[in-house]
Amino acid sequence: MEPQPNRSSLAAEVEQACARMGMEPEEPLRLLLTSSARAQDRLREEMDRIGQEAARQAANAAVREVRDGLRRAALELSLTRKVLYGAVPLLALLVGFAAGWNMPVETDLGPMSRSTVAVLRANDLEAAYQACIDQPPQQGRAWCQMPLWQPGQEPPAR
């Protein structure tokens, strides 16, 4: 607590003024004036104390608020760090899986995409070649239209 500046009490000043005017110590006017001055001094002291107490409470509340804010920030940082530590490996795993899934598959016919391998497995290539429909030559090359079906589709009944 900070020391208050030394200020004279109003009651002491009123006592001195009454003594200079020659008032008797038991005179009713002097008793009324000094009693009022003492009440005002007590009121000023109480106001100072309340002001100091309010300032102390405000400072304590501000310190609590800052500590709570720091605690929340540390918790959020900790949570963010945990999420990052968990999410980064999971993300790397997913990216690796997706990249590996899209990589060509080695077959007897050479590297092919998974969807091409699935189409070839879903069809009887010999039967498809037999059903090949000849088309007019393009750029000097003969070719035919071979019916192939996507996996899960059934060829039409003939």
DSSP file with accessible surface (Angstrom, degrees, kcal/mol):
  #  RESIDUE AA STRUCTURE BP1 BP2  ACC     N-H-->O    O-->H-N    N-H-->O    O-->H-N    TCO  KAPPA ALPHA  PHI   PSI    X-CA   Y-CA   Z-CA
    1    1 A M              0   0  178      0, 0.0     3,-0.0     0, 0.0    51,-0.0   0.000 360.0 360.0 360.0 135.5    0.0    0.0    0.0
    2    2 A E        -     0   0  162      1,-0.1     2,-0.1     0, 0.0     0, 0.0  -0.573 360.0-109.9 -79.9 139.8    1.3    3.4   -1.0
    3    3 A P        -     0   0  117      0, 0.0    -1,-0.1     0, 0.0     3,-0.1  -0.458  34.0-124.4 -69.1 139.0    1.7    6.0    1.8
    4    4 A Q        -     0   0   98     -2,-0.1     3,-0.0     1,-0.1     2,-0.0  -0.514  31.7 -95.3 -79.7 149.7   -0.9    8.8    1.5
    5    5 A P        -     0   0   95      0, 0.0     2,-0.7     0, 0.0    -1,-0.1  -0.388  47.1-101.2 -63.3 145.9    0.3   12.4    1.3
    6    6 A N        +     0   0  167     -3,-0.1     2,-0.4    -2,-0.0     0, 0.0  -0.560  52.3 170.8 -73.6 109.2    0.3   14.1    4.7
    7    7 A R        -     0   0  111     -2,-0.7     2,-0.1    -3,-0.0    -3,-0.0  -0.971  34.0-115.0-121.6 142.3   -2.8   16.3    4.8
    8    8 A S        -     0   0   70     -2,-0.4     2,-0.2     1,-0.1     3,-0.0  -0.366  35.1-108.0 -74.0 149.5   -4.1   18.0    7.9
    9    9 A S     >  -     0   0   48      1,-0.1     4,-1.8    -2,-0.1     5,-0.1  -0.508  12.9-135.1 -80.7 145.4   -7.4   16.9    9.3
   10   10 A L  H  > S+     0   0   43     27,-0.2     4,-2.7     1,-0.2     5,-0.2   0.881 105.6  59.4 -65.2 -35.1  -10.4   19.1    8.9
   11   11 A A  H  > S+     0   0   10     26,-0.4     4,-2.4     1,-0.2    -1,-0.2   0.910 105.3  48.5 -61.6 -41.3  -11.3   18.5   12.6
   12   12 A A  H  > S+     0   0   44      2,-0.2     4,-2.3     1,-0.2    -1,-0.2   0.910 111.5  49.8 -66.6 -39.2   -7.9   19.8   13.8
   13   13 A E  H  X S+     0   0   90     -4,-1.8     4,-2.4     2,-0.2    -2,-0.2   0.913 111.3  48.5 -64.9 -40.6   -8.3   22.9   11.6
   14   14 A V  H  X S+     0   0   31     -4,-2.7     4,-2.8     2,-0.2     5,-0.2   0.917 110.0  52.6 -66.3 -40.9  -11.8   23.6   13.0
   15   15 A E  H  X S+     0   0   66     -4,-2.4     4,-2.3    -5,-0.2    -2,-0.2   0.935 111.3  46.6 -58.6 -45.6  -10.6   23.1   16.6
   16   16 A Q  H  X S+     0   0  116     -4,-2.3     4,-2.4     2,-0.2    -1,-0.2   0.914 112.4  49.6 -65.0 -41.6   -7.9   25.7   16.0
   17   17 A A  H  X S+     0   0   29     -4,-2.4     4,-1.7     1,-0.2    -2,-0.2   0.915 111.7  48.7 -64.3 -41.9  -10.3   28.1   14.4
   18   18 A C  H  <>S+     0   0    2     -4,-2.8     5,-2.4     1,-0.2     4,-0.4   0.902 111.2  50.3 -64.8 -38.8  -12.8   27.8   17.2
   19   19 A A  H ><5S+     0   0   56     -4,-2.3     3,-1.1    -5,-0.2    -2,-0.2   0.907 108.7  52.2 -66.4 -39.3  -10.0   28.3   19.8
   20   20 A R  H 3<5S+     0   0  187     -4,-2.4    -1,-0.2     1,-0.3    -2,-0.2   0.847 108.1  51.8 -65.3 -32.4   -8.8   31.5   18.0
   21   21 A M  T 3<5S-     0   0  129     -4,-1.7    -1,-0.3    -5,-0.2    -2,-0.2   0.507 118.6-114.8 -81.8  -5.9  -12.4   32.8   18.1
   22   22 A G  T < 5 +     0   0   53     -3,-1.1     2,-0.2    -4,-0.4    -3,-0.2   0.699  55.6 162.3  85.0  22.8  -12.5   32.2   21.8
   23   23 A M      < -     0   0   29     -5,-2.4    -1,-0.2     1,-0.1    -2,-0.0  -0.531  41.2-115.7 -76.4 142.0  -15.2   29.5   21.9
   24   24 A E    >   -     0   0  128     -2,-0.2     3,-1.7     1,-0.1     6,-0.2  -0.429  22.9-117.0 -74.0 148.2  -15.3   27.4   25.0
   25   25 A P  T 3  S+     0   0   79      0, 0.0    -1,-0.1     0, 0.0    -2,-0.1   0.819 114.9  43.2 -57.9 -30.0  -14.6   23.7   24.6
   26   26 A E  T 3  S+     0   0  150      4,-0.1    -2,-0.0     5,-0.0    -3,-0.0   0.353  81.6 127.8-100.6  11.2  -18.1   22.7   25.7
   27   27 A E    <>  -     0   0   72     -3,-1.7     4,-2.5     1,-0.1     5,-0.2  -0.439  63.1-131.5 -70.9 133.1  -19.9   25.3   23.7
   28   28 A P  H  > S+     0   0  102      0, 0.0     4,-2.6     0, 0.0     5,-0.2   0.873 104.7  51.4 -57.1 -39.5  -22.7   23.7   21.5
   29   29 A L  H  > S+     0   0   89      1,-0.2     4,-2.7     2,-0.2     5,-0.2   0.926 111.5  47.6 -64.7 -42.3  -21.7   25.4   18.3
   30   30 A R  H  > S+     0   0   25      1,-0.2     4,-2.8     2,-0.2     5,-0.3   0.916 112.2  49.5 -64.2 -42.6  -18.0   24.4   18.7
   31   31 A L  H  X S+     0   0   73     -4,-2.5     4,-2.3     2,-0.2    -2,-0.2   0.910 112.3  48.8 -61.7 -41.0  -19.1   20.8   19.5
   32   32 A L  H  X S+     0   0  109     -4,-2.6     4,-2.4    -5,-0.2    -2,-0.2   0.934 113.7  45.8 -64.7 -45.7  -21.4   20.8   16.3
   33   33 A L  H  X S+     0   0   70     -4,-2.7     4,-2.2     2,-0.2    -2,-0.2   0.929 115.8  44.6 -65.3 -45.6  -18.6   22.2   14.1
   34   34 A T  H  X S+     0   0    1     -4,-2.8     4,-2.6     2,-0.2    -1,-0.2   0.887 112.7  51.9 -68.7 -35.5  -15.9   19.8   15.3
   35   35 A S  H  X S+     0   0   58     -4,-2.3     4,-2.3    -5,-0.3    -2,-0.2   0.932 111.2  47.6 -64.5 -43.2  -18.2   16.8   15.2
   36   36 A S  H  X S+     0   0   65     -4,-2.4     4,-2.3     1,-0.2    -2,-0.2   0.899 111.9  50.3 -63.6 -40.7  -19.1   17.6   11.6
   37   37 A A  H  X S+     0   0    4     -4,-2.2     4,-2.5     2,-0.2   -26,-0.4   0.909 110.4  49.3 -65.5 -41.0  -15.4   18.1   10.7
   38   38 A R  H  X S+     0   0  102     -4,-2.6     4,-2.7     2,-0.2    -2,-0.2   0.914 110.4  51.2 -64.1 -39.1  -14.6   14.7   12.3
   39   39 A A  H  X S+     0   0   46     -4,-2.3     4,-2.6     1,-0.2    -2,-0.2   0.917 110.5  48.9 -63.5 -40.7  -17.4   13.0   10.4
   40   40 A Q  H  X S+     0   0   97     -4,-2.3     4,-2.6     2,-0.2    -1,-0.2   0.906 110.3  51.0 -66.4 -39.3  -16.1   14.6    7.2
   41   41 A D  H  X S+     0   0   14     -4,-2.5     4,-2.6     2,-0.2    -2,-0.2   0.925 111.5  47.3 -61.3 -45.1  -12.5   13.3    8.0
   42   42 A R  H  X S+     0   0  145     -4,-2.7     4,-2.7     2,-0.2    -2,-0.2   0.908 111.7  51.5 -62.8 -39.3  -13.8    9.8    8.6
   43   43 A L  H  X S+     0   0  106     -4,-2.6     4,-2.7     2,-0.2    -2,-0.2   0.923 110.5  47.8 -63.1 -43.0  -15.8   10.0    5.4
   44   44 A R  H  X S+     0   0   79     -4,-2.6     4,-2.6     2,-0.2    -2,-0.2   0.926 112.4  49.1 -63.7 -42.8  -12.7   11.1    3.4
   45   45 A E  H  X S+     0   0  128     -4,-2.6     4,-2.7     2,-0.2    -2,-0.2   0.921 112.5  48.2 -62.6 -42.1  -10.6    8.3    5.0
   46   46 A E  H  X S+     0   0   82     -4,-2.7     4,-3.1     2,-0.2     5,-0.2   0.913 111.2  50.1 -65.5 -40.5  -13.3    5.7    4.2
   47   47 A M  H  X S+     0   0  120     -4,-2.7     4,-2.7     2,-0.2    -2,-0.2   0.913 111.6  48.6 -63.5 -41.7  -13.5    7.0    0.6
   48   48 A D  H  X S+     0   0   51     -4,-2.6     4,-2.7     2,-0.2    -2,-0.2   0.931 113.2  47.3 -62.1 -44.5   -9.8    6.7    0.3
   49   49 A R  H  X S+     0   0  120     -4,-2.7     4,-3.0     2,-0.2    -2,-0.2   0.931 113.3  47.8 -63.6 -44.5   -9.8    3.2    1.7
   50   50 A I  H  X S+     0   0   91     -4,-3.1     4,-3.2     2,-0.2     5,-0.2   0.920 112.1  50.5 -63.2 -40.9  -12.7    2.2   -0.6
   51   51 A G  H  X S+     0   0   40     -4,-2.7     4,-2.5    -5,-0.2    -2,-0.2   0.927 113.0  45.4 -62.1 -43.3  -10.9    3.7   -3.6
   52   52 A Q  H  X S+     0   0   46     -4,-2.7     4,-2.6     2,-0.2    -2,-0.2   0.914 114.3  48.8 -66.9 -40.5   -7.7    1.8   -2.7
   53   53 A E  H  X S+     0   0   66     -4,-3.0     4,-2.9     2,-0.2    -2,-0.2   0.919 111.8  49.0 -65.1 -41.7   -9.7   -1.3   -2.2
   54   54 A A  H  X S+     0   0   49     -4,-3.2     4,-2.7     2,-0.2    -2,-0.2   0.915 111.8  49.0 -64.4 -40.8  -11.5   -0.9   -5.5
   55   55 A A  H  X S+     0   0   61     -4,-2.5     4,-2.6    -5,-0.2    -2,-0.2   0.917 112.0  49.0 -64.0 -40.5   -8.1   -0.3   -7.2
   56   56 A R  H  X S+     0   0   98     -4,-2.6     4,-2.7     2,-0.2    -2,-0.2   0.931 112.5  47.6 -64.2 -43.9   -6.7   -3.4   -5.6
   57   57 A Q  H  X S+     0   0  114     -4,-2.9     4,-2.6     2,-0.2    -2,-0.2   0.906 112.2  49.8 -64.3 -40.1   -9.7   -5.5   -6.6
   58   58 A A  H  X S+     0   0   62     -4,-2.7     4,-2.5     2,-0.2    -2,-0.2   0.918 111.7  48.2 -64.8 -41.8   -9.5   -4.1  -10.2
   59   59 A A  H  X S+     0   0   52     -4,-2.6     4,-2.6     2,-0.2    -2,-0.2   0.925 112.4  48.6 -64.3 -42.8   -5.8   -4.9  -10.3
   60   60 A N  H  X S+     0   0   82     -4,-2.7     4,-2.6     1,-0.2    -2,-0.2   0.907 111.6  49.9 -63.3 -40.1   -6.5   -8.5   -9.0
   61   61 A A  H  X S+     0   0   42     -4,-2.6     4,-2.6     2,-0.2    -2,-0.2   0.910 110.7  49.7 -64.9 -40.2   -9.3   -8.9  -11.5
   62   62 A A  H  X S+     0   0   54     -4,-2.5     4,-2.6     2,-0.2    -2,-0.2   0.917 110.9  49.3 -64.8 -41.0   -7.0   -7.8  -14.3
   63   63 A V  H  X S+     0   0   64     -4,-2.6     4,-2.7     2,-0.2    -2,-0.2   0.930 111.9  48.9 -63.5 -43.4   -4.2  -10.2  -13.2
   64   64 A R  H  X S+     0   0  142     -4,-2.6     4,-2.8     1,-0.2    -2,-0.2   0.916 111.3  50.3 -61.5 -41.7   -6.8  -13.1  -13.1
   65   65 A E  H  X S+     0   0  114     -4,-2.6     4,-2.5     2,-0.2    -2,-0.2   0.919 111.5  47.4 -63.5 -43.1   -8.0  -12.1  -16.5
   66   66 A V  H  X S+     0   0   92     -4,-2.6     4,-2.8     2,-0.2    -2,-0.2   0.932 113.1  48.6 -64.4 -43.5   -4.5  -12.1  -17.9
   67   67 A R  H  X S+     0   0  156     -4,-2.7     4,-2.6     1,-0.2    -2,-0.2   0.914 112.1  48.9 -63.1 -42.2   -3.7  -15.4  -16.3
   68   68 A D  H  X S+     0   0   61     -4,-2.8     4,-2.8     2,-0.2    -1,-0.2   0.903 111.6  50.1 -62.5 -41.5   -6.9  -16.9  -17.6
   69   69 A G  H  X S+     0   0   24     -4,-2.5     4,-2.7     2,-0.2    -2,-0.2   0.919 111.8  47.4 -62.7 -42.9   -6.0  -15.6  -21.1
   70   70 A L  H  X S+     0   0  116     -4,-2.8     4,-2.7     2,-0.2    -2,-0.2   0.903 112.1  50.5 -64.3 -40.4   -2.5  -17.1  -20.9
   71   71 A R  H  X S+     0   0  154     -4,-2.6     4,-2.4     2,-0.2    -2,-0.2   0.929 112.4  46.6 -63.7 -43.9   -4.0  -20.4  -19.7
   72   72 A R  H  X S+     0   0  126     -4,-2.8     4,-3.0     2,-0.2     5,-0.2   0.915 112.8  49.8 -64.0 -42.1   -6.5  -20.4  -22.6
   73   73 A A  H  X S+     0   0   52     -4,-2.7     4,-2.8     2,-0.2    -2,-0.2   0.918 111.5  48.5 -63.1 -42.2   -3.8  -19.5  -25.1
   74   74 A A  H  X S+     0   0   61     -4,-2.7     4,-2.7     2,-0.2    -1,-0.2   0.912 112.9  48.5 -64.7 -39.3   -1.5  -22.3  -23.8
   75   75 A L  H  X S+     0   0  121     -4,-2.4     4,-2.9     2,-0.2    -2,-0.2   0.932 113.0  47.1 -65.9 -44.4   -4.4  -24.8  -24.0
   76   76 A E  H  X S+     0   0  121     -4,-3.0     4,-3.1     2,-0.2    -2,-0.2   0.910 113.4  48.6 -64.0 -41.1   -5.2  -23.7  -27.5
   77   77 A L  H  X S+     0   0   94     -4,-2.8     4,-2.9     2,-0.2    -2,-0.2   0.929 112.7  48.4 -63.3 -42.1   -1.6  -23.9  -28.6
   78   78 A S  H  X S+     0   0   42     -4,-2.7     4,-2.5     2,-0.2    -2,-0.2   0.922 113.2  47.2 -63.4 -43.0   -1.3  -27.3  -27.0
   79   79 A L  H  X S+     0   0  105     -4,-2.9     4,-2.8     2,-0.2    -2,-0.2   0.925 112.5  49.5 -64.9 -42.7   -4.5  -28.4  -28.7
   80   80 A T  H  X S+     0   0   76     -4,-3.1     4,-2.9     1,-0.2    -2,-0.2   0.921 111.3  49.4 -61.3 -43.8   -3.2  -27.0  -32.1
   81   81 A R  H  X S+     0   0  119     -4,-2.9     4,-2.9     2,-0.2    -1,-0.2   0.926 111.5  48.9 -62.5 -42.2    0.1  -28.8  -31.6
   82   82 A K  H  X S+     0   0  139     -4,-2.5     4,-1.9     2,-0.2    -2,-0.2   0.913 111.7  49.1 -64.2 -41.9   -1.7  -32.1  -30.8
   83   83 A V  H  X S+     0   0   86     -4,-2.8     4,-3.6     2,-0.2     5,-0.3   0.931 113.2  47.1 -62.6 -44.6   -3.9  -31.7  -33.9
   84   84 A L  H  X S+     0   0   97     -4,-2.9     4,-2.5     1,-0.2    -2,-0.2   0.924 110.7  51.2 -63.5 -43.0   -0.9  -31.0  -36.1
   85   85 A Y  H  < S+     0   0  166     -4,-2.9    -1,-0.2     1,-0.2    -2,-0.2   0.837 119.6  37.2 -64.2 -30.9    1.1  -33.9  -34.7
   86   86 A G  H  X S+     0   0   47     -4,-1.9     4,-1.2    -5,-0.2    -2,-0.2   0.847 119.1  47.0 -85.7 -36.6   -1.9  -36.2  -35.4
   87   87 A A  H  X S+     0   0   43     -4,-3.6     4,-3.2    -5,-0.2     5,-0.2   0.865 103.5  59.3 -78.0 -37.1   -3.0  -34.6  -38.6
   88   88 A V  H  X S+     0   0   87     -4,-2.5     4,-2.7    -5,-0.3     5,-0.2   0.956 109.3  42.0 -62.8 -48.9    0.3  -34.3  -40.4
   89   89 A P  H  > S+     0   0   77      0, 0.0     4,-2.5     0, 0.0    -1,-0.2   0.918 116.3  50.3 -64.1 -37.1    1.1  -38.1  -40.4
   90   90 A L  H  X S+     0   0   99     -4,-1.2     4,-2.5     2,-0.2    -2,-0.2   0.928 111.6  47.8 -64.5 -42.7   -2.5  -38.9  -41.2
   91   91 A L  H  X S+     0   0  109     -4,-3.2     4,-2.8     2,-0.2     5,-0.2   0.914 111.5  50.1 -63.6 -42.5   -2.4  -36.5  -44.1
   92   92 A A  H  X S+     0   0   64     -4,-2.7     4,-2.6    -5,-0.2    -2,-0.2   0.906 110.3  51.2 -62.1 -39.6    0.9  -38.0  -45.3
   93   93 A L  H  X S+     0   0  117     -4,-2.5     4,-2.6    -5,-0.2    -2,-0.2   0.935 111.7  46.3 -63.0 -45.1   -0.6  -41.4  -45.1
   94   94 A L  H  X S+     0   0  100     -4,-2.5     4,-2.8     2,-0.2    -2,-0.2   0.911 113.1  48.8 -65.0 -42.0   -3.6  -40.4  -47.2
   95   95 A V  H  X S+     0   0   91     -4,-2.8     4,-2.8     2,-0.2     5,-0.2   0.928 113.0  48.1 -64.0 -42.9   -1.5  -38.6  -49.8
   96   96 A G  H  X S+     0   0   44     -4,-2.6     4,-2.7    -5,-0.2    -2,-0.2   0.916 112.4  48.9 -63.2 -41.1    0.8  -41.7  -50.0
   97   97 A F  H  X S+     0   0  135     -4,-2.6     4,-2.6    -5,-0.2    -2,-0.2   0.939 113.1  46.6 -64.6 -45.7   -2.2  -44.0  -50.3
   98   98 A A  H  X S+     0   0   47     -4,-2.8     4,-1.7     2,-0.2    -2,-0.2   0.913 113.9  48.3 -63.2 -42.8   -3.7  -41.8  -53.1
   99   99 A A  H  < S+     0   0   55     -4,-2.8     4,-0.5     1,-0.2    -1,-0.2   0.927 114.1  46.4 -64.1 -42.0   -0.4  -41.6  -54.9
  100  100 A G  H >< S+     0   0   33     -4,-2.7     3,-0.9    -5,-0.2    -2,-0.2   0.883 108.9  55.3 -67.8 -35.7    0.1  -45.3  -54.7
  101  101 A W  H 3< S+     0   0  137     -4,-2.6    13,-0.3     1,-0.2    -1,-0.2   0.858 109.5  47.1 -65.1 -35.2   -3.5  -46.1  -55.8
  102  102 A N  T 3< S+     0   0  129     -4,-1.7    -1,-0.2    -5,-0.2    -2,-0.2   0.490  89.0 107.8 -86.7  -2.4   -3.0  -44.0  -58.9
  103  103 A M  S <  S-     0   0  112     -3,-0.9    11,-0.2    -4,-0.5     9,-0.1  -0.444  82.2 -96.5 -72.2 148.3    0.3  -45.6  -59.8
  104  104 A P        -     0   0   82      0, 0.0     2,-0.4     0, 0.0     9,-0.2  -0.298  33.9-129.7 -64.2 150.2    0.3  -48.0  -62.7
  105  105 A V  E     -A  112   0A  40      7,-4.2     7,-2.5     5,-0.1     2,-0.4  -0.856  19.5-121.8-101.6 134.1    0.0  -51.7  -62.0
  106  106 A E  E     +A  111   0A 145     -2,-0.4     2,-0.2     5,-0.2     7,-0.0  -0.623  42.3 165.7 -76.4 127.9    2.5  -54.1  -63.6
  107  107 A T  E >   -A  110   0A  42      3,-0.6     3,-1.7    -2,-0.4    10,-0.0  -0.803  54.6 -95.3-129.7 177.4    0.8  -56.8  -65.7
  108  108 A D  T 3  S+     0   0  174      1,-0.3    -2,-0.0    -2,-0.2    -1,-0.0   0.774 127.9  51.8 -64.3 -24.5    1.9  -59.3  -68.3
  109  109 A L  T 3  S-     0   0  127      1,-0.4    -1,-0.3     3,-0.0    -3,-0.0   0.326 125.3 -96.5 -92.5   4.5    0.9  -56.7  -70.9
  110  110 A G  E <  S-A  107   0A  20     -3,-1.7    -3,-0.6     2,-0.1    -1,-0.4  -0.474  70.1 -20.9 106.2-179.2    3.0  -54.0  -69.3
  111  111 A P  E     +A  106   0A  82      0, 0.0     2,-0.3     0, 0.0    -5,-0.2  -0.429  67.8 170.5 -68.0 135.5    2.1  -51.2  -66.8
  112  112 A M  E     -A  105   0A  33     -7,-2.5    -7,-4.2    -2,-0.1    -2,-0.1  -0.974  35.7-102.1-140.9 155.7   -1.6  -50.3  -66.7
  113  113 A S     >  -     0   0   50     -2,-0.3     4,-2.3    -9,-0.2     5,-0.2  -0.341  37.2-111.3 -72.4 160.5   -3.9  -48.2  -64.6
  114  114 A R  H  > S+     0   0  105    -13,-0.3     4,-2.3   -11,-0.2     5,-0.1   0.871 118.5  53.8 -61.6 -36.6   -6.1  -50.0  -62.1
  115  115 A S  H  > S+     0   0   80      2,-0.2     4,-2.2     1,-0.2    -1,-0.2   0.900 108.1  49.6 -68.4 -36.9   -9.2  -49.1  -64.0
  116  116 A T  H  > S+     0   0   60      2,-0.2     4,-2.5     1,-0.2     5,-0.2   0.931 110.9  49.8 -65.6 -42.7   -7.8  -50.6  -67.2
  117  117 A V  H  X S+     0   0   13     -4,-2.3     4,-2.3     1,-0.2    -2,-0.2   0.924 109.9  51.5 -61.4 -40.6   -6.9  -53.8  -65.4
  118  118 A A  H  X S+     0   0   36     -4,-2.3     4,-1.7     1,-0.2    -1,-0.2   0.904 109.9  49.1 -64.7 -40.2  -10.4  -53.9  -63.9
  119  119 A V  H  X S+     0   0   22     -4,-2.2     4,-0.7     1,-0.2    30,-0.3   0.933 111.7  48.9 -64.4 -44.8  -12.0  -53.6  -67.5
  120  120 A L  H >< S+     0   0   43     -4,-2.5     3,-0.7     1,-0.2     5,-0.2   0.894 112.3  48.2 -64.0 -38.1   -9.7  -56.3  -68.8
  121  121 A R  H 3< S+     0   0  201     -4,-2.3    -1,-0.2     1,-0.2    -2,-0.2   0.816 108.3  55.0 -70.9 -30.4  -10.6  -58.7  -66.0
  122  122 A A  H 3< S+     0   0   52     -4,-1.7     2,-0.3    -5,-0.2    -1,-0.2   0.570 106.4  62.0 -79.3  -8.7  -14.3  -58.0  -66.4
  123  123 A N  S << S-     0   0   22     -3,-0.7     2,-1.0    -4,-0.7     3,-0.1  -0.874  78.6-126.8-121.1 152.4  -14.3  -59.0  -70.1
  124  124 A D     >  -     0   0  109     -2,-0.3     4,-2.6     1,-0.2     5,-0.2  -0.842  26.0-164.8 -92.1 102.3  -13.5  -62.1  -72.1
  125  125 A L  H  > S+     0   0   72     -2,-1.0     4,-2.6    -5,-0.2     5,-0.2   0.870  84.6  53.5 -63.2 -35.9  -11.0  -60.7  -74.5
  126  126 A E  H  > S+     0   0  122      2,-0.2     4,-2.0     1,-0.2    -1,-0.2   0.950 112.3  44.2 -63.8 -45.0  -11.1  -63.6  -76.9
  127  127 A A  H  > S+     0   0   49      1,-0.2     4,-1.7     2,-0.2    -2,-0.2   0.891 112.7  52.6 -67.0 -37.2  -14.9  -63.3  -77.2
  128  128 A A  H  < S+     0   0    7     -4,-2.6    -1,-0.2     1,-0.2    -2,-0.2   0.912 108.8  49.7 -65.8 -38.3  -14.6  -59.5  -77.5
  129  129 A Y  H >< S+     0   0  147     -4,-2.6     3,-1.2     1,-0.2    -1,-0.2   0.891 109.0  52.1 -67.6 -37.1  -12.1  -59.9  -80.3
  130  130 A Q  H 3< S+     0   0  136     -4,-2.0    -1,-0.2     1,-0.3    -2,-0.2   0.836 109.9  49.8 -66.3 -30.7  -14.4  -62.4  -82.1
  131  131 A A  T 3< S+     0   0   28     -4,-1.7    -1,-0.3    -5,-0.2    -2,-0.2   0.336  82.2 135.5 -89.2   8.0  -17.2  -59.8  -81.8
  132  132 A a    <   -     0   0   26     -3,-1.2     2,-0.6    -5,-0.1    14,-0.2  -0.307  48.7-143.7 -61.1 132.6  -15.0  -57.1  -83.2
  133  133 A I  E     -B  145   0B 101     12,-2.0    12,-2.9    -2,-0.0    -1,-0.1  -0.889  18.4-123.5-103.4 118.9  -16.9  -55.0  -85.9
  134  134 A D  E     -B  144   0B 138     -2,-0.6    10,-0.2    10,-0.2     8,-0.0  -0.318  28.9-163.7 -63.7 140.5  -14.7  -53.9  -88.8
  135  135 A Q  E     -B  143   0B  56      8,-2.3     8,-0.6     1,-0.1     3,-0.1  -0.836  31.6 -84.7-120.3 159.0  -14.5  -50.2  -89.3
  136  136 A P  E     -     0   0B  93      0, 0.0     5,-0.1     0, 0.0    -1,-0.1  -0.323  61.0 -91.1 -61.2 146.5  -13.4  -48.2  -92.4
  137  137 A P  E     -     0   0B  94      0, 0.0     2,-0.4     0, 0.0     5,-0.2  -0.247  38.5-155.2 -60.4 146.9   -9.6  -47.6  -92.3
  138  138 A Q  E >  S-B  141   0B 124      3,-2.3     3,-1.8     1,-0.1    -3,-0.0  -0.998  73.4 -10.1-126.6 129.8   -8.3  -44.5  -90.6
  139  139 A Q  T 3  S-     0   0  197     -2,-0.4    -1,-0.1     1,-0.3     3,-0.1   0.876 131.0 -54.5  50.3  40.1   -5.0  -42.9  -91.6
  140  140 A G  T 3  S+     0   0   79      1,-0.2     2,-0.4    -3,-0.1    -1,-0.3   0.581 114.4 114.7  78.0   9.6   -4.2  -46.0  -93.6
  141  141 A R  E <   -B  138   0B 189     -3,-1.8    -3,-2.3    -5,-0.1     2,-0.3  -0.933  60.5-134.3-118.5 137.4   -4.8  -48.4  -90.7
  142  142 A A  E     +     0   0B  94     -2,-0.4     2,-0.3    -5,-0.2    -8,-0.0  -0.612  35.0 165.3 -82.2 144.6   -7.4  -51.1  -90.4
  143  143 A W  E     -B  135   0B  98     -8,-0.6    -8,-2.3    -2,-0.3     2,-0.3  -0.971  22.9-146.5-153.8 164.7   -9.2  -51.3  -87.1
  144  144 A a  E     -B  134   0B  37     -2,-0.3     2,-0.7   -10,-0.2   -10,-0.2  -0.956  23.8-115.5-135.8 157.5  -12.3  -52.8  -85.5
  145  145 A Q  E     -B  133   0B 108    -12,-2.9   -12,-2.0    -2,-0.3    -2,-0.0  -0.833  32.4-162.6 -95.1 114.9  -14.6  -51.7  -82.7
  146  146 A M        -     0   0   74     -2,-0.7     2,-0.5   -14,-0.2   -17,-0.1  -0.854  16.3-129.6-103.0 124.9  -14.3  -54.2  -79.8
  147  147 A P        +     0   0   40      0, 0.0     2,-0.4     0, 0.0   -16,-0.1  -0.625  33.6 172.6 -76.9 118.6  -17.1  -54.3  -77.2
  148  148 A L        -     0   0   75     -2,-0.5     2,-0.4   -25,-0.1   -28,-0.1  -0.963  18.1-145.3-123.6 146.2  -15.7  -54.0  -73.7
  149  149 A W        -     0   0   79     -2,-0.4   -27,-0.1   -30,-0.3     3,-0.1  -0.870  17.0-115.6-116.2 144.2  -17.8  -53.6  -70.5
  150  150 A Q    >   -     0   0  111     -2,-0.4     3,-2.1     1,-0.1   -31,-0.1  -0.357  50.8 -82.9 -68.4 152.5  -17.0  -51.7  -67.3
  151  151 A P  T 3  S+     0   0   64      0, 0.0    -1,-0.1     0, 0.0     3,-0.1  -0.327 119.5  25.7 -57.3 135.5  -16.6  -53.8  -64.2
  152  152 A G  T 3  S+     0   0   81      1,-0.3     2,-0.3    -3,-0.1    -2,-0.1   0.302  99.0 108.7  93.2 -12.2  -20.1  -54.6  -62.7
  153  153 A Q    <   -     0   0  104     -3,-2.1    -1,-0.3   -31,-0.0    -4,-0.1  -0.784  61.0-140.1 -97.2 147.7  -21.9  -54.3  -66.1
  154  154 A E        -     0   0  167     -2,-0.3     3,-0.1    -3,-0.1    -4,-0.1  -0.862  20.9-117.4-104.6 134.9  -23.3  -57.3  -67.8
  155  155 A P        -     0   0   73      0, 0.0     3,-0.1     0, 0.0    -6,-0.0  -0.374  43.2 -93.7 -65.7 149.8  -23.0  -57.6  -71.6
  156  156 A P        -     0   0   83      0, 0.0     2,-0.2     0, 0.0     0, 0.0  -0.342  43.2-105.7 -65.2 148.0  -26.4  -57.6  -73.4
  157  157 A A              0   0  106     -3,-0.1    -3,-0.0     1,-0.1     0, 0.0  -0.506 360.0 360.0 -74.2 139.5  -27.8  -61.1  -74.2
  158  158 A R              0   0  251     -2,-0.2    -1,-0.1    -3,-0.1     0, 0.0  -0.727 360.0 360.0-104.4 360.0  -27.6  -62.2  -77.8
